[in-house]
Amino acid sequence: MRRDIFIAQPPSGDYILSPTGFTWGVRRTSAAGSVMSVLEGERSRKRAVATLLSLAKDDQADAWEPAGPGSYRLIKANRTNRTSASTR
């Protein structure tokens, strides 16, 4: 049985699925704790997730989605130098 991994803030360089009202976006975290918009205004969640997973895979980064206020759930792990989930 697979357990979900949750985190308060994704590490620098990871991608986040971002609901923006009626559309979806993809953002990338930076070292300063801010995010950079990569994709905005995608009407299809399926296409936004496909873009998120593709970008994360190409950059060997992880893909996350919001799971509530101040919480993110791991969608796909791609990091080659993974630390344990308990330290993240």
N, CA and C atoms as an extended XYZ file, in Angstrom:
264
Properties=species:S:1:pos:R:3:atomname:S:1:resname:S:1:resid:I:1 pbc="F F F"
N         0.829       -1.177        0.000 N   MET     1
C         0.000        0.000        0.000 CA  MET     1
C         0.882        1.252        0.000 C   MET     1
N         0.630        2.142       -0.927 N   ARG     2
C         1.399        3.381       -1.041 CA  ARG     2
C         0.850        4.432       -0.090 C   ARG     2
N         1.740        5.090        0.620 N   ARG     3
C         1.336        6.175        1.528 CA  ARG     3
C         1.591        7.511        0.862 C   ARG     3
N         0.646        8.426        1.026 N   ASP     4
C         0.839        9.777        0.507 CA  ASP     4
C         1.878       10.505        1.338 C   ASP     4
N         2.635       11.370        0.674 N   ILE     5
C         3.639       12.192        1.342 CA  ILE     5
C         3.154       13.632        1.310 C   ILE     5
N         3.134       14.263        2.469 N   PHE     6
C         2.711       15.655        2.597 CA  PHE     6
C         3.869       16.494        3.106 C   PHE     6
N         3.836       17.784        2.753 N   ILE     7
C         4.894       18.703        3.150 CA  ILE     7
C         4.294       20.103        3.277 C   ILE     7
N         4.904       20.937        4.103 N   ALA     8
C         4.410       22.307        4.285 CA  ALA     8
C         4.835       23.206        3.123 C   ALA     8
N         6.049       23.017        2.595 N   GLN     9
C         6.541       23.826        1.476 CA  GLN     9
C         7.460       22.975        0.612 C   GLN     9
N         7.125       22.798       -0.664 N   PRO    10
C         7.996       22.018       -1.542 CA  PRO    10
C         9.392       22.655       -1.654 C   PRO    10
N        10.424       21.835       -1.777 N   PRO    11
C        11.793       22.340       -1.900 CA  PRO    11
C        12.002       23.161       -3.173 C   PRO    11
N        13.049       23.923       -3.180 N   SER    12
C        13.408       24.756       -4.326 CA  SER    12
C        13.576       23.898       -5.579 C   SER    12
N        12.986       24.367       -6.675 N   GLY    13
C        13.107       23.669       -7.952 CA  GLY    13
C        11.979       22.716       -8.254 C   GLY    13
N        11.121       22.436       -7.282 N   ASP    14
C        10.006       21.521       -7.509 CA  ASP    14
C         8.839       22.258       -8.169 C   ASP    14
N         7.932       21.494       -8.769 N   TYR    15
C         6.772       22.044       -9.476 CA  TYR    15
C         5.496       21.810       -8.673 C   TYR    15
N         4.576       22.787       -8.767 N   ILE    16
C         3.320       22.728       -8.020 CA  ILE    16
C         2.155       22.954       -8.980 C   ILE    16
N         1.158       22.081       -8.926 N   LEU    17
C        -0.094       22.285       -9.650 CA  LEU    17
C        -0.860       23.374       -8.919 C   LEU    17
N        -1.368       24.339       -9.662 N   SER    18
C        -2.002       25.496       -9.036 CA  SER    18
C        -3.400       25.735       -9.597 C   SER    18
N        -4.447       25.492       -8.788 N   PRO    19
C        -5.793       25.829       -9.246 CA  PRO    19
C        -5.959       27.347       -9.220 C   PRO    19
N        -6.467       27.914      -10.316 N   THR    20
C        -6.632       29.367      -10.395 CA  THR    20
C        -8.081       29.706      -10.749 C   THR    20
N        -9.004       29.291       -9.931 N   GLY    21
C       -10.421       29.541      -10.226 CA  GLY    21
C       -10.953       28.489      -11.175 C   GLY    21
N       -11.269       28.901      -12.393 N   PHE    22
C       -11.810       27.970      -13.383 CA  PHE    22
C       -10.727       27.318      -14.231 C   PHE    22
N        -9.484       27.702      -14.010 N   THR    23
C        -8.382       27.162      -14.804 CA  THR    23
C        -7.296       26.610      -13.874 C   THR    23
N        -6.253       26.068      -14.501 N   TRP    24
C        -5.138       25.461      -13.769 CA  TRP    24
C        -3.838       26.099      -14.202 C   TRP    24
N        -2.876       26.072      -13.313 N   GLY    25
C        -1.554       26.587      -13.622 CA  GLY    25
C        -0.489       25.659      -13.073 C   GLY    25
N         0.745       25.909      -13.473 N   VAL    26
C         1.897       25.179      -12.962 CA  VAL    26
C         2.903       26.233      -12.511 C   VAL    26
N         3.416       26.051      -11.316 N   ARG    27
C         4.409       26.976      -10.762 CA  ARG    27
C         5.641       26.208      -10.335 C   ARG    27
N         6.770       26.924      -10.288 N   ARG    28
C         8.027       26.306       -9.854 CA  ARG    28
C         8.570       27.085       -8.667 C   ARG    28
N         8.989       26.365       -7.633 N   THR    29
C         9.505       27.012       -6.428 CA  THR    29
C        10.930       27.504       -6.657 C   THR    29
N        11.289       28.560       -5.935 N   SER    30
C        12.647       29.102       -6.034 CA  SER    30
C        13.343       29.006       -4.682 C   SER    30
N        14.622       29.273       -4.689 N   ALA    31
C        15.417       29.188       -3.461 CA  ALA    31
C        14.978       30.221       -2.426 C   ALA    31
N        14.413       31.320       -2.870 N   ALA    32
C        13.997       32.386       -1.956 CA  ALA    32
C        12.642       32.105       -1.304 C   ALA    32
N        12.037       30.964       -1.624 N   GLY    33
C        10.746       30.619       -1.051 CA  GLY    33
C         9.570       31.156       -1.851 C   GLY    33
N         9.846       31.777       -2.981 N   SER    34
C         8.782       32.279       -3.838 CA  SER    34
C         8.502       31.263       -4.947 C   SER    34
N         7.527       31.570       -5.792 N   VAL    35
C         7.206       30.691       -6.913 CA  VAL    35
C         7.199       31.488       -8.211 C   VAL    35
N         7.497       30.798       -9.293 N   MET    36
C         7.492       31.389      -10.619 CA  MET    36
C         6.419       30.681      -11.436 C   MET    36
N         5.582       31.450      -12.091 N   SER    37
C         4.534       30.878      -12.924 CA  SER    37
C         5.134       30.328      -14.212 C   SER    37
N         4.807       29.077      -14.525 N   VAL    38
C         5.295       28.430      -15.738 CA  VAL    38
C         4.157       28.296      -16.747 C   VAL    38
N         2.956       28.024      -16.259 N   LEU    39
C         1.769       27.849      -17.095 CA  LEU    39
C         0.574       28.429      -16.355 C   LEU    39
N        -0.223       29.205      -17.036 N   GLU    40
C        -1.445       29.760      -16.445 CA  GLU    40
C        -2.591       29.630      -17.437 C   GLU    40
N        -3.788       29.472      -16.922 N   GLY    41
C        -4.977       29.518      -17.751 CA  GLY    41
C        -5.344       28.256      -18.486 C   GLY    41
N        -4.776       27.119      -18.103 N   GLU    42
C        -5.126       25.847      -18.753 CA  GLU    42
C        -6.493       25.404      -18.251 C   GLU    42
N        -7.433       25.205      -19.149 N   ARG    43
C        -8.796       24.822      -18.744 CA  ARG    43
C        -8.906       23.356      -18.332 C   ARG    43
N        -8.050       22.529      -18.881 N   SER    44
C        -8.104       21.093      -18.610 CA  SER    44
C        -7.123       20.715      -17.488 C   SER    44
N        -7.646       20.155      -16.407 N   ARG    45
C        -6.779       19.695      -15.321 CA  ARG    45
C        -5.840       18.607      -15.829 C   ARG    45
N        -6.378       17.761      -16.685 N   LYS    46
C        -5.589       16.655      -17.226 CA  LYS    46
C        -4.365       17.168      -17.990 C   LYS    46
N        -4.540       18.202      -18.804 N   ARG    47
C        -3.416       18.774      -19.546 CA  ARG    47
C        -2.435       19.471      -18.620 C   ARG    47
N        -2.955       20.159      -17.609 N   ALA    48
C        -2.078       20.837      -16.646 CA  ALA    48
C        -1.228       19.821      -15.887 C   ALA    48
N        -1.827       18.717      -15.477 N   VAL    49
C        -1.085       17.668      -14.772 CA  VAL    49
C        -0.050       17.041      -15.707 C   VAL    49
N        -0.399       16.825      -16.962 N   ALA    50
C         0.553       16.265      -17.923 CA  ALA    50
C         1.760       17.198      -18.090 C   ALA    50
N         1.510       18.494      -18.164 N   THR    51
C         2.596       19.471      -18.265 CA  THR    51
C         3.441       19.459      -17.001 C   THR    51
N         2.786       19.450      -15.848 N   LEU    52
C         3.472       19.396      -14.549 CA  LEU    52
C         4.398       18.193      -14.483 C   LEU    52
N         3.894       17.027      -14.816 N   LEU    53
C         4.688       15.798      -14.736 CA  LEU    53
C         5.838       15.798      -15.741 C   LEU    53
N         5.603       16.324      -16.932 N   SER    54
C         6.644       16.383      -17.954 CA  SER    54
C         7.781       17.318      -17.531 C   SER    54
N         7.435       18.512      -17.049 N   LEU    55
C         8.453       19.460      -16.600 CA  LEU    55
C         9.257       18.907      -15.424 C   LEU    55
N         8.552       18.309      -14.468 N   ALA    56
C         9.229       17.749      -13.295 CA  ALA    56
C        10.169       16.616      -13.698 C   ALA    56
N         9.728       15.774      -14.610 N   LYS    57
C        10.572       14.664      -15.058 CA  LYS    57
C        11.820       15.184      -15.772 C   LYS    57
N        11.643       16.152      -16.671 N   ASP    58
C        12.775       16.706      -17.419 CA  ASP    58
C        13.811       17.335      -16.496 C   ASP    58
N        13.354       17.970      -15.416 N   ASP    59
C        14.260       18.650      -14.487 CA  ASP    59
C        14.655       17.797      -13.286 C   ASP    59
N        14.238       16.532      -13.261 N   GLN    60
C        14.499       15.650      -12.125 CA  GLN    60
C        14.041       16.294      -10.817 C   GLN    60
N        12.860       16.903      -10.867 N   ALA    61
C        12.253       17.557       -9.704 CA  ALA    61
C        10.990       16.799       -9.327 C   ALA    61
N        10.433       17.114       -8.171 N   ASP    62
C         9.197       16.478       -7.732 CA  ASP    62
C         8.001       17.320       -8.138 C   ASP    62
N         6.847       16.667       -8.256 N   ALA    63
C         5.598       17.329       -8.618 CA  ALA    63
C         4.636       17.260       -7.433 C   ALA    63
N         4.044       18.399       -7.081 N   TRP    64
C         3.166       18.515       -5.907 CA  TRP    64
C         1.832       19.130       -6.279 C   TRP    64
N         0.823       18.914       -5.417 N   GLU    65
C        -0.455       19.608       -5.557 CA  GLU    65
C        -0.913       20.058       -4.175 C   GLU    65
N        -1.674       21.156       -4.117 N   PRO    66
C        -2.161       21.619       -2.817 CA  PRO    66
C        -3.070       20.567       -2.179 C   PRO    66
N        -2.932       20.401       -0.866 N   ALA    67
C        -3.756       19.436       -0.137 CA  ALA    67
C        -4.521       20.114        0.987 C   ALA    67
N        -4.540       21.426        0.992 N   GLY    68
C        -5.190       22.198        2.038 CA  GLY    68
C        -4.310       23.379        2.389 C   GLY    68
N        -4.774       24.210        3.300 N   PRO    69
C        -3.984       25.387        3.680 CA  PRO    69
C        -2.612       24.994        4.239 C   PRO    69
N        -1.551       25.446        3.576 N   GLY    70
C        -0.196       25.189        4.051 CA  GLY    70
C         0.264       23.751        3.938 C   GLY    70
N        -0.337       22.982        3.022 N   SER    71
C         0.026       21.580        2.876 CA  SER    71
C         0.014       21.190        1.399 C   SER    71
N         1.014       20.400        0.999 N   TYR    72
C         1.105       19.918       -0.366 CA  TYR    72
C         1.275       18.407       -0.350 C   TYR    72
N         0.689       17.734       -1.363 N   ARG    73
C         0.777       16.281       -1.498 CA  ARG    73
C         1.640       15.959       -2.706 C   ARG    73
N         2.553       15.023       -2.525 N   LEU    74
C         3.437       14.596       -3.607 CA  LEU    74
C         2.638       13.816       -4.648 C   LEU    74
N         2.734       14.255       -5.904 N   ILE    75
C         2.089       13.541       -7.009 CA  ILE    75
C         3.076       12.548       -7.614 C   ILE    75
N         4.304       13.027       -7.875 N   LYS    76
C         5.319       12.180       -8.503 CA  LYS    76
C         6.698       12.612       -8.047 C   LYS    76
N         7.487       11.657       -7.587 N   ALA    77
C         8.862       11.915       -7.147 CA  ALA    77
C         9.819       11.590       -8.285 C   ALA    77
N        10.697       12.536       -8.613 N   ASN    78
C        11.691       12.339       -9.671 CA  ASN    78
C        13.104       12.649       -9.215 C   ASN    78
N        13.269       13.154       -8.012 N   ARG    79
C        14.603       13.535       -7.531 CA  ARG    79
C        15.502       12.308       -7.439 C   ARG    79
N        16.721       12.462       -7.911 N   THR    80
C        17.670       11.358       -7.828 CA  THR    80
C        18.361       11.327       -6.473 C   THR    80
N        18.455       12.477       -5.818 N   ASN    81
C        19.098       12.555       -4.503 CA  ASN    81
C        18.049       12.768       -3.410 C   ASN    81
N        17.103       11.869       -3.343 N   ARG    82
C        15.985       11.988       -2.396 CA  ARG    82
C        16.475       11.895       -0.966 C   ARG    82
N        15.902       12.740       -0.135 N   THR    83
C        16.093       12.606        1.299 CA  THR    83
C        14.873       11.885        1.819 C   THR    83
N        14.929       11.401        3.017 N   SER    84
C        13.771       10.689        3.551 CA  SER    84
C        12.619       11.649        3.752 C   SER    84
N        11.409       11.143        3.622 N   ALA    85
C        10.207       11.968        3.757 CA  ALA    85
C        10.107       12.586        5.142 C   ALA    85
N        10.682       11.950        6.126 N   SER    86
C        10.580       12.467        7.491 CA  SER    86
C        11.427       13.715        7.687 C   SER    86
N        12.428       13.949        6.839 N   THR    87
C        13.271       15.133        6.987 CA  THR    87
C        12.810       16.272        6.113 C   THR    87
N        11.774       16.080        5.337 N   ARG    88
C        11.308       17.117        4.411 CA  ARG    88
C        10.155       17.874        4.965 C   ARG    88
